[in-house]
Amino acid sequence: MIRFLTAGESHGKCLTLIMEGVPAGLQLSAQDIDRDLRRRQAGYGRGGRMKIEDDKAEITAGVRVGVTLGSPIAIVIQNRDWENWRDVMSPESKEGAELPRRVTNPRPGHADLAGGIKYRHSDLRNVLERASARETAARVAAGAIAKRLLAEFGIYVIGFVIQIGDCSISEDRIPVVAKPFSLSWFEGLQEQLERSPLRCPDRDAEGRMMQAIDGAKNDGDSLGGIFQVMVFNVPPGLGSHVHWDRRLDARIACAVMSIPAVKGVEIGLGFEATRRRGSLVHDEIYYEAGIGFYRRTNNAGGTEGGISNGEAIVVKAAVKPIPTLSRPLKSVDFISKETSDASKERSDVCVVPAAGVVGEAVVAIEIANALLEKFGGDSITEIKHSFKAYMDYLEGL
């Protein structure tokens, strides 16, 4: 099973990823990871920090001549902005020196106050540096490795924006994949989305979204929205109904909720299912030789009873507006208890496209884990043998 740990602060020297459980024999290069790191940095509404950073993965362990060894993979992502924060974020103590650039005015909606209270910090920078979404760069690196693993089994992950503020895309612009799955179709969809400033499949809605972001920026405000992640060509049978913590949809929801600023997760229809009768919610089952069991709709979002059912996995996540505002909200000084404005840090106006890339990463990790759970082995060759046997079984149903 894949486990990973990240370390590092937003303005510290670097981010570090340790990833365990990736089988031996997987072809992997830094370029596979850098591609998604660049995507996380892009998107209309990003702030000045992304003009400084040029995220690149340095693989320091677990890979030899482009192939995984089965041992833990270690990756370092340097923070270029560290040069401007050496004194502030130095891990070394300086006798008699006060903490530089202290933060005592917590931002409403951020971890500043709750974290300061929990860990008894007098400088809230000790909280915000780790609570920052900068940490997600390391998770995107882990997700890129998971995507490489999934691609070996013909499983592909993609994410896109479906809403910014009150501007939503048309339902008919949401990608629907036909069976059998086509890799060329997927690659065409990828290219289309990467040409979009917001990674949005509806160009008309995208124009309105960009105008809304510009309006928020002019007002010193921020905007949230909704991204959707889809996983294509997932075989039925991943996850399990037998224990709560093995349910695939529960694991996906937990992973997506762990992304900073995400405040809600839906699988398939999600909350819309509560407004419909059961006859308009549940996906009728069909059978066709050469295809097997299938559904003509996918309201369930690819899972039933905590198990993948063979349809595309569909996950939506609600991303709140980020809490750092150019025109800050009212707060209270953590030390003096006097009313003050919340602190200001360099920040974005809208992070929904970037959050969608992080969403792809964490969903990919959970699907990869479920895949290894069912077909597990120490090497890619071993896993492919089990996978093929299972796919032969499905063809015979």
N, C-alpha and C positions, 0 to 999 in steps of 0.2 A: 504494500500500500504506500501511496505517496504521502509523505509528510514534509512540511517545509517550515522554515523559521526565517524571519527577516529581522534585521537590526539596522539602526541608523536614524539620525535626526535630519530634519528638513535642511538645515544649514550646517550640518556636520560634514566631515570629510568625505564620507561615502555611504552608500547603502550596501548591505551585504545580504545575500540569499544563500541558505543551505537547504538543499532539496534532496531528500532521501526516498528511495523506492523506485526510481526510474530504472527499468530493466537494462541489462547489458545488450549491446549490439544496435542501439538506436543511433542513426546518423544525426549529428547535431553540430551546428556551428554557431559562432557568435552572431553571424548575419541573420540566422533564423530568429534570434531574440531581438536584435536591433530593429528589425522591421516593425515589431509591435511597440517597442519603446518609442520610436518616432511617431507612430500613430497616436500613442497616449499624449504626446506633447502637442499635437495639432488640434485644430478645431476653432471655429469662429467664437470669439468671446474669451480666449485665453489671455493671460496677463503678461507682464514684463519678465517674469521668472523664466518662461519658456524661451525667451530670446537669449538668455544667458546659457541655459543648459543645452547640452548636446549628448543625450543619454546613449551610452554604449556599454554593452556587457563585456566584462573581462572574465572569462572562464578560468578559474584557478585550480580546479580539482574535479575529478570524476569523469573527465573526457580525455581521450588520447587519440591523436590524429583524426579528429572529427567523429569519433564513435564513443558512446557512453560505455563505462566500465562496469556498471552495476553498483559502484560505490557512491557515496554522497557527492552531489554536484555542488560546487561552490562558485558563486558569481559575485563580482564586485561592480558597482555602478558608481563612478566618481561624481561628486557634486562640484561642478566648476565654480559655483557661487561661494564655495568654502573659502576661497582666497579673500573675499570681502568680509568674512566672518571668523577669521582665525582667532582673534583675541576674544571675541564674544563666546565662541563655541569650543574653545580649547579644552581638551580633557585634562590638562595639567593645571594644578593649583598654583596661584601666585600669592605668596604670603602677604597679608595685609591689604590685598586688593579687593575692592567691592565687585560684585557681579555686574558686568557692563550691560547696558541696554536692557535693564530690568523691565518686565511687563507686570503691571499690577492692576490694570483695568480690563477685567474679563469681558470677552465678546459674547453677547447673547446668542445662543445657538451653537456655541463651540464648547470644547471640552475644558476650556480654561478654568472656570470656577470649580466645577465638579472635581476635576483632576487636582487642582490646587488644594482643595479641602481633603480629598482622599489621601494624597501623598505628603501633606503638610509642607508644601512648598511655599516659600515667601516670594519667589520669582516665578510667575506663571509661564515664562518662556520654557521652563523645564517640562511643562505639559504640552504646550502648543507645538514644540519642535517635533515631538513624536506623534502627536495626534494629527499632524498635517497630512494631507493626501499625498505628499511627496513619497511617503512610504509605499504607495501603490505601484511605483515604478518597479520595485522588487517583485511584487506579486504579478505584474505583467510579464516579467522575465520568467517566473515559474509557469505562468499560463502558456507562454510561447513554447516551452518545453513540452507541456501537456498536449498542445495542439500538434506538435511534431509526432508525438506518440499516437494520437488519434488518427492522424492522416495515414499512418501505416495500415490502418484498418478501414480506410475509406470513410471516416467520420470527420465532418467539417463544421466549424463554428463561425458564426458571423453576428455582428451587432450593428444597430443603427438607431437613429433618433426618430421617435414618433411624435414627440410633443415638446415644445418650449413655451413656458408660460401658458397662455390660453390658446396657442396656435398648434393645431394638430394636423397630422397628415390624413389623407383620405384612406378609408378602409381598403379600397381597391388597389392602393399602391403598396400594401404590405406584401412582401414576396410570398408566393405559394409555390412549393416545389412539387412537380409531377413525379410519379413513379414510372419506371425506375429512375433513380437519382442520376443526374448528369453533372460530372465535374466541370465541364465546359460552361454549363449554366451557372454554377457556383462562382467560377472565376470571373465570368462576365458581371455578375452581381457585385463581386468584390471591387472590380475596376470602376464600376458605376459609383459605388459608395465612396471610394477613395478620391474621386474627382470632386466630391461634394464638400463644401466648407464645413457643413454640419454633419456629414455622414448621414444624410437623409435621403430616402428613396423618392420623395415627392418634391420636385423643384419649385412648384407653385407655393406650397406650404413653407418651404425653406426660405423663400424670399420674405415672407411675413415674419418668420422666426428671427431672421437677421435684423429686421427692422425693430422687433421687440427687444433684442439684445442691445442694439444701439440706443434705444430709448432708455433702457435701464442704466446703461453706462453714463449717458448724459445726466441722469438724475442721481448719480453716485450710488446706484443700487445694484442688485444682482437678480438673476433669474434661474429657476430650476426647470424641471421637465421630466420626461419619461424616455428611457431607452428600452429597446427590445433586443434580446439575444435569442438566436435560433441555432439549434444543432441538428444538422441534416444527416440522414443515413444511419441513425442509431438503431441497432438491432433490438428487438423486443427481449426483455428478460434482465435488463440491468437494474440493480436495486433489489429491494425485497419488501414484502408485506409483513414479515414475521416479527420484526422488532422496529420500534419507533425510530431508532437512530440509523436504521439501514434503508429507510424509505428514500428513494432518489429525490423526490420533490422536496422533502424536508431538508436534505443535505444541500440541495441547490439554493433553497430559500435562505438557509443559514449563511452560506457563503456570500450571496449577493447582499444580504443585510449587513454584512461586515464591512462593506465598502463605505468610506466616509461620505456623509450627506444622503445616503439612501435611507428612506423612511418608510418604504412599502414595497412588497414584492407580490407579483401575481404569476400564477402558472396557467397558461391557456387563457380562457375567458376571465378567470379571476373573479373580481367583484361583480362583473356583469352577469355572471351566472345566477346571482341572487335575485336578479330582476326578471328572470325568465322561468317558465315552467320546465319541468324535467324533460319533456318531449322535445324542447328546443335547446337543450343543453347537451345531452348525452349523445355521443357519436355512434351512429348505427354501424354494425359490423357486416362486412361483405367478404366474399371469398372468390378468388379467380385463379385458375391454374397458371402457374408461371409467376404469379405475384404473391399468392397466399392470402392470409387474412389482412384486411385493410379497412380503413375508414374513409369516407368521402368528405368528412369534416374533421377538424382537429380542435374542437372546443376544449378538450381535456389538456391540451398542450403537451401531448406526447407521453403522459404518465397516467396510469390507473392503478390504484392501490399501492402507490409508492414504487411501481415497476414501470420501466419504459415499455411502451406498447407497439413500437415500430414506426410511429409517426414522428414528425419533427418535434424536438423539445422546444417549447416556446416560453420564454421568461420575460416579464416586464418589470421594470424597477422605477419607482418614483424617487427622483433626486430633488432635494430641497434647494432653494437658493443658498449659496454659500454665505456664511455669517460675517465675513470680513467686508465691510462696506466703506466706500470712499467718504460717505457722509454717515459716520458711525451712529449707532443707537445709544441710548442712555445706559449707563452702567454705574457701578459703585466701586470705588478704589478698594482693592483687597486688603490693604494695610490700614489706610486712614478711615475707611468706611464713608468717605465723602462722595457725593454724587459727582459723576464725571462722564465724559464720553468714553465709549469702548475703545480699546487700542486698535491701531491700524497697522496692517502688514501689507506688503505688496501682494496683490491677489488678482484673481480672474473675475469676470462678470458672469460667465456661464461655463460650467464644466461638464455639461451633460454629454457631449460627444466623447470627451476623455473618459468620463465615468463608464460609458458604454464599452470602451476598450478594456477597462478593468473588469467590467462585467463578463466580457468574453473570456477573460483569463480565469476568473474564479469558477465560472461554469465549466470551462474546459477541464480544470483540475478535478472537479467533482465527477464529471463523466469519465475521465481517465481513471480515477480511483475505482469507480463502479466497474469499469472494463477489466481492470487488473483483479478486482475482487472475484469476478466470475471466471476469467480465463487465465488467472495468474501464473506466472513462471518467472524464472530468473533472467531469461533472455528473450529477445524479440522472437527468435525462431521458435522457442518453446510456446510462447503465447499464441503465435500465429497458427501453430498446429492445433491447439485447443479451439481457437476461434473458427478455423475452417471446419472442424468436426461439428461444431454447433451450427454453423451456417448450412452444412449438408443436412443436418437434422431438420432445420427449418424448411428447407426445400422439399423435404419428404413429407411434410405435414399435409 
